[in-house]
C-alpha cells in the first residue's frame, strides 16, 4: 500500500513537492495509524469545504472487519479536472 500511495502522491504533488518526510514515514510500509491519521485529516477538510454535502464524499469502511474502504459515489459522479496549480508546478 505504501508504494501505491507514494506513486499517487508523487503524481499529484508534482516535482516541486518536498516528499522526504512522507517517504521516510512509509519506508517500512503503511500501518493502520498512518492511514487513519491521513483519512481523518482528509475527512475534516472535506467536511469543512462541503458542509452538508460531505456525506456523499465520505470514505466508507464497510462496517465490518477486515475494513474495505470505498467511496459510494456512482462512477458518473466523478470527474477529473486539470488544476491550475498542477500546471504551474510542471
C-alpha positions in Angstrom: 0.0 0.0 0.0 2.8 2.4 0.8 4.3 2.2 -2.6 1.0 2.7 -4.3 0.2 5.6 -2.1 3.6 7.2 -2.8 3.2 6.7 -6.5 -0.1 8.6 -6.5 1.2 11.2 -4.1 4.2 12.0 -6.3 1.9 12.2 -9.3 -0.5 14.7 -7.5 2.2 16.7 -5.8 4.5 17.0 -8.7 8.2 17.6 -8.9 8.2 20.7 -6.7 6.9 18.9 -3.6 9.1 18.0 -0.7 8.3 14.3 -0.3 11.1 13.3 2.1 9.0 13.2 5.2 6.3 11.2 3.6 8.9 8.8 2.0 10.6 8.4 5.4 7.3 7.7 7.2 6.5 5.0 4.7 9.9 3.4 4.2 8.7 0.3 6.2 5.2 0.2 4.7 1.9 1.9 5.7 0.5 1.0 9.1 -3.1 1.5 10.2 -2.2 4.5 12.4 -0.7 6.4 9.4 -3.7 5.6 7.2 -6.2 6.6 9.9 -4.5 9.9 10.5 -4.5 10.8 6.8 -8.1 9.6 6.4 -9.2 11.7 9.4 -7.4 14.8 8.1 -8.9 14.4 4.6 -12.4 14.0 6.1 -12.1 17.1 8.3 -11.1 19.1 5.3 -13.9 17.7 3.1 -16.4 18.4 5.8 -15.3 22.0 6.2 -15.4 22.6 2.5 -18.6 20.7 1.6 -20.7 21.1 4.7 -23.9 19.0 4.3 -22.8 17.6 1.0 -19.8 15.9 2.8 -21.5 12.6 3.4 -21.7 11.8 -0.3 -17.9 12.0 -0.4 -17.1 10.2 2.8 -14.7 7.3 2.7 -16.8 4.4 3.9 -15.1 1.4 5.7 -17.7 -1.2 5.1 -18.7 -1.5 8.7 -17.1 -4.9 9.3 -13.5 -6.3 9.7 -11.4 -6.5 7.7 -12.1 -3.0 6.6 -12.6 -2.4 2.9 -12.5 1.3 2.2 -14.5 2.8 -0.7 -16.3 5.8 -2.0 -20.0 5.1 -2.5 -20.3 7.6 -5.3 -21.6 6.4 -8.6 -18.8 6.4 -11.2 -20.5 9.0 -13.4 -20.4 11.4 -10.4 -16.6 11.5 -10.5 -14.9 14.0 -12.9 -11.2 14.8 -13.1 -10.3 18.4 -14.0 -6.9 19.9 -14.7 -5.9 22.2 -11.8 -4.0 25.4 -12.5 -1.7 24.7 -9.5 -0.6 21.5 -11.2 0.2 23.3 -14.4 2.3 25.9 -12.7 4.4 23.2 -10.9 5.3 21.3 -14.0 
